[in-house]
């Protein structure tokens, strides 16, 4: 695709080569996964329960038993290759029912059902909020009074979301915030990419360099037999460096887009938000806030504080957060009707909720598709016969005999690649750490460094892997195709990968 120039229009940008739609890309990935089931035999592990302490409380986790891998054998005693069919009746997973099975997999606590539900519920809630016009009026007022100072909001938000990823493993929770902040940063003259960077990407940088995340670091250390939450000083320094670097790259991109909007890979798709702002923003853009606008914005602020409190103090997750945002939208709608914001009537609450949810049906479908890839490979259960278990075993066997520092780098790269298949931090820790921990002992790598390799590999590649329901959900609400995202993100991720490799070398050398 030719480089965008300032003289180009929206129409000329739509001409020329078209990159495949995200749906098309995921379908081909599913086809590749199905092909692997014909080429690679199934394998499985034995599992066991391990216990470890977190803040004085005992936790348990089901993990792989060391040296327990075995192939599933056919009637002739040969490793079994059981390719998936085109269609499986009775609830089985085949190539052509990956979408349905992916969408109904899991439960309300995670992908896919939980993530799909939070996308639709929050989409409806924000449909109501946007219908009041309060967000647009607030943005215009901030831009008028900011005199360019609103740009300082970007690094503050980036740090906030990175802390969210580091402290409580924020991921899915960033999706509703992206719904709010993407239109805001576009109105400020940036793009949807900037909105995803300051929300979802920031959380994953924090997640990957966390010193206290109970869903990744604590579990990985507990499984590996390392004192839980140890090595915090090294990781805090790591978080500062990686967050600072990520923030600098975000600001570089944001300033570039501010100077030349056509340089953005999402310029065309951002037209949806630009048009929406023009439609919903009051005609008189010099008009001061009405009382109703102020009340809606205060409702949103109170709702966000409520969400943060709930996550930190009460352990709220997808079900509770969905309800919190629903209440936020409902209260905003009632205020809009009472104060007749944008001429709102009672039925407009229902119609705007339906429209907001309808706008994100595509996002919900993508989450189901991404989960379907894993199901075609057999799922991530180490005790079940799957192709994925065989891949895991083969890669771990290839590590034997390499030097300690090189092994540390390979551990990181392995975790980064394996994250394509198992994007759950706790799930990946339970599957890989029982293999990586004893392997580290053999390769003269400390177990703490092995945990660090898991951390960096698991967290940072979450910003590109199409099997991540959170990433695909965040991109979908921002209306960015995954293929377009990769065009921008490979350089960003490349810097983080180089930094991660350097970190693993340093950790190995100092015996971290």
Legacy VTK file of the C-alpha trace (Angstrom):
# vtk DataFile Version 3.0
C-alpha trace
ASCII
DATASET POLYDATA
POINTS 512 float
0.000 0.000 0.000
1.343 3.414 -0.948
2.346 5.867 1.714
-0.392 8.293 2.721
0.130 11.888 1.664
-1.466 15.032 2.980
-3.353 15.621 -0.256
-5.138 12.297 -0.158
-8.788 12.066 0.773
-10.819 9.428 2.533
-11.963 8.098 -0.838
-8.465 7.716 -2.293
-7.325 5.872 0.819
-10.004 3.268 0.163
-8.564 2.421 -3.253
-5.812 -0.040 -4.054
-4.855 -3.256 -2.290
-7.202 -4.371 0.454
-5.744 -6.280 3.377
-7.844 -9.273 4.418
-10.600 -8.710 6.941
-9.937 -9.930 10.481
-12.620 -12.590 10.020
-10.780 -13.904 6.965
-7.430 -13.982 8.758
-8.852 -15.869 11.734
-10.535 -18.394 9.431
-7.215 -19.175 7.753
-5.562 -19.534 11.163
-8.294 -22.022 12.100
-7.639 -23.916 8.862
-3.919 -24.070 9.735
-4.746 -25.308 13.233
-6.970 -28.006 11.703
-4.107 -29.040 9.388
-1.794 -29.470 12.385
-4.186 -32.027 13.864
-3.489 -34.256 10.837
0.301 -33.778 10.986
1.087 -33.865 14.713
0.133 -36.777 17.015
-1.794 -36.175 20.208
-0.082 -36.201 23.577
-0.982 -35.731 27.205
0.519 -35.249 30.653
-0.291 -36.491 34.111
-1.230 -33.725 36.539
-0.934 -33.143 40.271
-1.959 -30.577 42.885
0.687 -28.209 44.265
0.282 -25.753 47.133
1.925 -22.384 47.752
1.391 -19.390 50.027
0.154 -15.925 49.008
-0.106 -13.281 51.741
-0.274 -15.972 54.398
-3.070 -17.899 52.679
-2.568 -21.274 51.035
-3.447 -21.628 47.350
-3.462 -24.737 45.209
-3.046 -25.287 41.501
-3.322 -28.291 39.198
-0.046 -28.580 37.282
1.819 -30.975 35.004
3.784 -33.780 36.658
7.460 -33.768 35.664
8.474 -36.308 32.970
4.902 -37.539 32.570
4.370 -36.795 28.869
3.085 -39.642 26.769
1.688 -40.023 23.271
-1.831 -41.247 22.714
-1.485 -44.515 20.762
-3.713 -45.952 18.064
-4.720 -49.618 17.700
-1.323 -50.404 16.166
0.625 -48.848 19.017
1.609 -45.817 16.940
1.196 -42.168 18.065
-2.351 -41.179 17.193
-3.002 -38.391 14.684
-6.672 -37.556 14.965
-7.529 -34.798 12.511
-10.621 -32.708 13.134
-13.533 -33.128 10.755
-15.332 -30.441 8.805
-18.302 -30.708 11.119
-18.783 -32.506 14.432
-22.246 -33.346 15.743
-23.101 -33.836 19.396
-21.160 -30.834 20.661
-17.782 -31.776 19.176
-15.435 -29.259 17.583
-14.934 -29.337 13.818
-13.481 -26.886 11.341
-16.807 -25.360 10.366
-18.396 -25.121 13.809
-15.426 -23.373 15.443
-17.409 -20.126 15.685
-20.369 -21.485 17.618
-18.231 -23.669 19.876
-15.843 -20.785 20.459
-18.651 -18.422 21.414
-20.215 -20.811 23.938
-16.918 -21.930 25.477
-15.850 -20.971 28.969
-18.192 -19.301 31.439
-19.192 -15.886 32.729
-15.787 -15.450 34.378
-13.756 -15.352 31.151
-13.426 -16.023 27.463
-15.460 -16.486 25.500
-18.899 -16.140 27.118
-17.866 -13.642 29.775
-15.907 -11.394 27.410
-18.722 -11.462 24.823
-21.242 -10.512 27.516
-19.208 -7.593 28.878
-18.678 -6.256 25.346
-22.404 -6.286 24.546
-23.589 -4.980 27.922
-20.995 -2.204 28.083
-21.586 -1.380 24.426
-25.266 -0.848 25.187
-24.458 1.222 28.272
-22.118 3.480 26.334
-24.733 3.771 23.599
-26.997 5.420 26.181
-24.216 7.647 27.513
-23.219 8.788 24.023
-26.881 9.509 23.201
-27.007 12.125 25.972
-24.262 14.121 24.219
-22.529 14.711 27.558
-19.264 13.065 26.518
-19.016 15.111 23.341
-19.928 18.333 25.152
-17.322 17.556 27.807
-14.635 16.826 25.230
-15.320 20.008 23.319
-15.236 22.014 26.544
-11.945 20.416 27.583
-10.389 21.118 24.182
-11.580 24.730 24.233
-10.206 25.381 27.709
-7.145 23.144 27.541
-5.059 25.275 25.167
-3.149 22.137 24.161
-2.691 20.933 27.743
-5.098 18.012 27.184
-2.167 16.116 25.649
-0.808 15.592 29.171
-3.808 13.369 29.819
-2.328 10.664 27.562
0.742 9.762 29.687
-1.324 9.930 32.875
-3.822 7.432 31.459
-1.027 5.186 30.147
0.572 4.989 33.594
-2.793 4.367 35.246
-3.651 1.422 32.981
-0.138 0.013 33.217
-0.477 0.037 36.990
-3.816 -1.708 36.601
-2.125 -4.512 34.678
0.718 -4.731 37.180
-1.316 -4.654 40.394
-4.467 -6.639 39.660
-3.893 -8.129 36.219
-6.164 -5.744 34.333
-7.028 -6.983 30.848
-10.686 -7.586 30.043
-11.528 -4.604 32.231
-9.805 -2.265 29.757
-12.358 -2.976 26.999
-15.171 -0.782 28.391
-12.635 1.967 29.081
-11.502 1.746 25.456
-15.129 2.303 24.404
-15.039 5.588 26.304
-11.515 6.804 25.577
-11.194 5.984 21.853
-13.846 8.567 20.835
-12.319 11.038 23.271
-8.774 10.879 21.891
-10.097 11.049 18.310
-11.959 14.237 19.232
-8.665 15.553 20.613
-7.042 15.048 17.208
-5.425 11.639 17.733
-6.604 8.233 16.492
-8.130 4.965 17.650
-4.660 3.386 17.811
-3.732 5.904 20.500
-6.864 4.942 22.413
-5.946 1.240 22.353
-2.340 2.034 23.303
-3.274 3.978 26.431
-5.786 1.329 27.539
-5.272 -2.305 26.524
-1.598 -2.142 25.472
-0.653 -0.270 28.644
-2.320 -2.951 30.780
-0.329 -5.689 29.052
2.980 -3.894 29.534
2.117 -3.651 33.223
0.970 -7.284 33.229
4.226 -8.474 31.657
6.498 -6.590 34.069
4.408 -6.887 37.237
5.920 -7.462 40.665
2.638 -8.463 42.364
0.054 -9.679 39.835
-1.801 -12.519 41.601
-2.906 -14.052 38.283
0.533 -14.489 36.723
3.589 -13.811 38.899
2.165 -15.314 42.087
0.907 -18.472 40.367
4.082 -18.957 38.295
6.313 -18.520 41.342
4.142 -20.796 43.439
4.192 -23.537 40.802
7.958 -23.129 40.253
8.709 -23.380 43.966
9.996 -19.798 44.180
8.959 -17.619 47.173
5.749 -15.932 46.072
6.130 -12.238 45.139
9.919 -12.411 45.593
12.240 -10.437 43.306
9.944 -7.419 43.509
12.704 -4.779 43.408
14.063 -6.026 40.073
10.543 -6.169 38.636
9.573 -2.680 39.838
12.601 -1.271 38.022
11.590 -3.343 35.011
8.048 -1.951 35.134
9.328 1.623 35.242
11.632 1.093 32.240
9.108 -0.780 30.101
6.200 1.530 30.974
8.347 4.588 30.263
9.448 3.169 26.915
5.901 2.161 25.954
4.619 5.588 26.920
7.333 7.331 24.883
6.442 5.278 21.804
2.753 6.042 22.355
3.433 9.790 22.569
5.625 9.667 19.453
2.787 8.042 17.535
0.145 10.379 18.977
2.128 13.522 18.084
2.770 12.177 14.578
-0.963 11.618 14.041
-1.771 15.023 15.531
0.450 16.679 12.917
-0.746 14.524 10.020
-3.988 12.574 10.644
-3.579 10.751 7.321
-0.463 9.035 8.672
-2.651 6.898 10.937
-3.377 3.293 9.918
-6.864 3.786 11.365
-7.681 7.056 9.589
-10.362 5.462 7.421
-12.040 3.475 10.196
-11.853 6.469 12.556
-14.380 8.183 10.281
-17.073 6.282 12.200
-16.156 8.116 15.410
-15.610 11.454 13.687
-19.042 11.240 12.069
-20.618 10.165 15.357
-19.103 13.144 17.141
-20.432 15.479 14.459
-23.893 13.908 14.753
-24.203 13.885 18.538
-22.265 17.014 19.506
-24.520 20.024 20.114
-24.685 22.373 17.105
-23.585 25.304 19.193
-20.108 24.182 20.169
-19.585 27.293 22.282
-22.511 26.274 24.508
-21.618 25.776 28.169
-22.356 22.566 30.009
-25.932 22.092 30.959
-26.745 20.747 34.390
-27.688 17.432 32.798
-24.314 17.166 31.050
-22.553 17.746 34.342
-24.638 15.107 36.106
-23.958 12.504 33.404
-20.209 13.144 33.584
-20.328 12.939 37.380
-22.207 9.644 37.047
-19.470 8.314 34.783
-16.745 9.482 37.171
-18.509 7.895 40.137
-19.024 4.703 38.137
-15.359 4.444 37.208
-14.316 5.011 40.829
-16.808 2.310 41.836
-15.290 -0.107 39.324
-11.738 0.560 40.541
-12.799 0.153 44.168
-14.652 -3.062 43.378
-11.720 -4.599 41.522
-9.144 -3.659 44.161
-11.122 -4.199 47.357
-13.845 -6.716 46.535
-12.318 -8.730 43.712
-14.959 -7.689 41.172
-14.526 -9.209 37.736
-16.472 -9.534 34.488
-19.987 -10.169 35.923
-19.795 -7.340 38.464
-18.081 -4.875 36.116
-20.708 -5.493 33.429
-23.433 -4.668 35.943
-21.610 -1.574 37.143
-21.385 -0.180 33.622
-25.016 -1.104 32.954
-26.058 0.907 36.018
-23.849 3.775 34.853
-25.611 3.773 31.467
-29.086 3.453 32.973
-28.605 6.358 35.391
-27.140 8.492 32.580
-30.174 7.709 30.427
-32.589 8.714 33.169
-30.704 11.996 33.610
-30.832 12.516 29.843
-34.627 12.078 29.821
-35.221 14.313 32.839
-33.064 17.147 31.437
-34.059 16.426 27.796
-30.424 16.152 26.673
-30.330 15.972 22.873
-34.115 15.734 23.022
-34.023 12.357 24.784
-37.256 10.548 25.592
-37.855 7.385 27.590
-37.807 5.093 24.561
-34.443 6.562 23.520
-32.840 4.786 26.481
-33.888 1.440 25.025
-33.118 2.295 21.391
-29.663 3.696 22.172
-28.849 0.648 24.307
-29.843 -1.658 21.457
-27.839 0.392 18.966
-24.771 0.477 21.211
-24.870 -3.292 21.660
-25.566 -3.846 17.938
-22.480 -1.806 17.027
-20.344 -4.323 18.952
-21.838 -7.594 17.729
-18.875 -7.851 15.359
-16.520 -7.543 18.324
-18.346 -10.324 20.144
-18.080 -12.621 17.130
-14.334 -12.049 16.913
-13.876 -13.121 20.533
-15.680 -16.379 19.783
-13.619 -16.944 16.645
-10.364 -16.440 18.523
-11.394 -18.978 21.151
-12.371 -21.401 18.385
-8.720 -21.672 17.291
-7.793 -23.237 20.618
-10.719 -25.621 20.500
-9.752 -26.901 17.054
-6.313 -27.747 18.480
-8.003 -29.714 21.237
-8.034 -27.147 24.019
-5.443 -26.301 26.667
-6.073 -29.104 29.172
-2.673 -30.771 29.780
-4.354 -33.993 30.914
-6.395 -34.318 27.710
-5.010 -35.745 24.440
-4.209 -32.704 22.285
-1.848 -31.527 19.576
-0.920 -28.594 21.795
0.567 -30.861 24.465
2.775 -32.530 21.859
4.004 -29.143 20.626
4.796 -28.128 24.218
6.756 -31.326 24.830
8.728 -31.047 21.582
9.821 -27.482 22.269
10.911 -28.243 25.828
12.993 -31.179 24.587
14.849 -28.892 22.179
16.217 -26.828 25.093
18.438 -29.571 26.468
22.185 -28.977 26.049
22.250 -25.197 25.473
24.135 -22.669 27.623
22.472 -20.966 30.583
22.174 -17.461 29.102
21.034 -18.769 25.732
18.554 -21.048 27.500
17.130 -18.056 29.392
16.511 -16.231 26.106
14.989 -19.379 24.596
12.654 -19.706 27.576
11.364 -16.208 26.954
10.916 -16.832 23.224
9.173 -20.135 23.931
6.696 -18.479 26.292
6.093 -15.710 23.739
5.255 -18.243 21.019
3.259 -20.500 23.340
1.148 -17.494 24.323
-0.403 -17.691 20.864
-2.061 -20.919 21.983
-2.752 -20.235 25.677
-3.312 -16.533 26.344
-4.526 -17.007 29.909
-1.702 -16.006 32.252
-2.700 -18.404 35.027
-3.393 -21.182 32.530
-0.047 -20.770 30.811
1.748 -20.728 34.159
0.084 -24.001 35.207
0.949 -25.674 31.892
4.480 -24.445 31.230
6.111 -23.719 34.591
6.117 -27.356 35.793
8.228 -28.061 32.697
10.336 -24.888 32.663
11.221 -24.918 36.384
13.034 -28.293 36.512
14.441 -27.607 33.043
15.972 -24.392 34.399
17.780 -26.421 37.068
19.368 -28.573 34.369
20.391 -25.593 32.226
22.019 -23.468 34.964
19.196 -20.927 34.925
17.575 -19.817 38.180
13.897 -20.585 38.585
13.262 -16.900 39.238
14.657 -16.131 35.781
12.471 -18.872 34.307
9.440 -17.166 35.884
10.605 -13.854 34.420
10.739 -15.440 30.962
7.163 -16.628 31.426
6.087 -13.161 32.546
7.580 -11.243 29.654
6.583 -13.807 27.047
3.035 -14.145 28.315
2.240 -10.476 28.875
3.860 -8.570 26.040
2.783 -10.763 23.123
-0.819 -10.336 24.261
-0.717 -7.103 22.277
-0.595 -8.937 18.926
-1.838 -12.551 19.197
-5.202 -12.989 17.412
-6.166 -15.754 19.849
-6.499 -13.179 22.635
-10.164 -12.395 23.116
-9.225 -9.252 25.045
-7.065 -7.884 22.230
-9.608 -8.703 19.549
-12.346 -7.181 21.678
-10.357 -3.980 22.244
-9.554 -3.688 18.533
-13.151 -4.367 17.582
-14.581 -1.645 19.834
-11.969 0.710 18.339
-12.967 -0.531 14.838
-9.410 -1.496 13.923
-8.826 -4.617 11.819
-6.207 -6.965 13.260
-4.361 -6.904 9.920
-4.108 -3.117 10.160
-3.055 -3.335 13.799
-0.130 -5.606 12.932
1.123 -3.101 10.349
1.575 -0.596 13.153
2.290 -2.844 16.104
5.200 -4.961 14.801
7.665 -2.102 15.320
6.261 -1.304 18.764
6.439 -4.946 19.783
9.878 -5.285 18.217
11.283 -2.728 20.647
9.678 -4.541 23.586
11.030 -7.907 22.379
14.581 -6.541 22.126
14.250 -5.093 25.621
12.907 -8.421 26.890
15.814 -10.375 25.418
18.262 -7.910 26.993
16.420 -8.314 30.304
16.722 -12.124 30.155
20.454 -11.883 29.422
20.979 -9.504 32.343
18.886 -11.688 34.659
20.887 -14.764 33.690
24.247 -13.046 34.109
23.441 -11.628 37.559
21.787 -14.885 38.672
18.428 -13.228 39.339
LINES 1 513
512 0 1 2 3 4 5 6 7 8 9 10 11 12 13 14 15 16 17 18 19 20 21 22 23 24 25 26 27 28 29 30 31 32 33 34 35 36 37 38 39 40 41 42 43 44 45 46 47 48 49 50 51 52 53 54 55 56 57 58 59 60 61 62 63 64 65 66 67 68 69 70 71 72 73 74 75 76 77 78 79 80 81 82 83 84 85 86 87 88 89 90 91 92 93 94 95 96 97 98 99 100 101 102 103 104 105 106 107 108 109 110 111 112 113 114 115 116 117 118 119 120 121 122 123 124 125 126 127 128 129 130 131 132 133 134 135 136 137 138 139 140 141 142 143 144 145 146 147 148 149 150 151 152 153 154 155 156 157 158 159 160 161 162 163 164 165 166 167 168 169 170 171 172 173 174 175 176 177 178 179 180 181 182 183 184 185 186 187 188 189 190 191 192 193 194 195 196 197 198 199 200 201 202 203 204 205 206 207 208 209 210 211 212 213 214 215 216 217 218 219 220 221 222 223 224 225 226 227 228 229 230 231 232 233 234 235 236 237 238 239 240 241 242 243 244 245 246 247 248 249 250 251 252 253 254 255 256 257 258 259 260 261 262 263 264 265 266 267 268 269 270 271 272 273 274 275 276 277 278 279 280 281 282 283 284 285 286 287 288 289 290 291 292 293 294 295 296 297 298 299 300 301 302 303 304 305 306 307 308 309 310 311 312 313 314 315 316 317 318 319 320 321 322 323 324 325 326 327 328 329 330 331 332 333 334 335 336 337 338 339 340 341 342 343 344 345 346 347 348 349 350 351 352 353 354 355 356 357 358 359 360 361 362 363 364 365 366 367 368 369 370 371 372 373 374 375 376 377 378 379 380 381 382 383 384 385 386 387 388 389 390 391 392 393 394 395 396 397 398 399 400 401 402 403 404 405 406 407 408 409 410 411 412 413 414 415 416 417 418 419 420 421 422 423 424 425 426 427 428 429 430 431 432 433 434 435 436 437 438 439 440 441 442 443 444 445 446 447 448 449 450 451 452 453 454 455 456 457 458 459 460 461 462 463 464 465 466 467 468 469 470 471 472 473 474 475 476 477 478 479 480 481 482 483 484 485 486 487 488 489 490 491 492 493 494 495 496 497 498 499 500 501 502 503 504 505 506 507 508 509 510 511
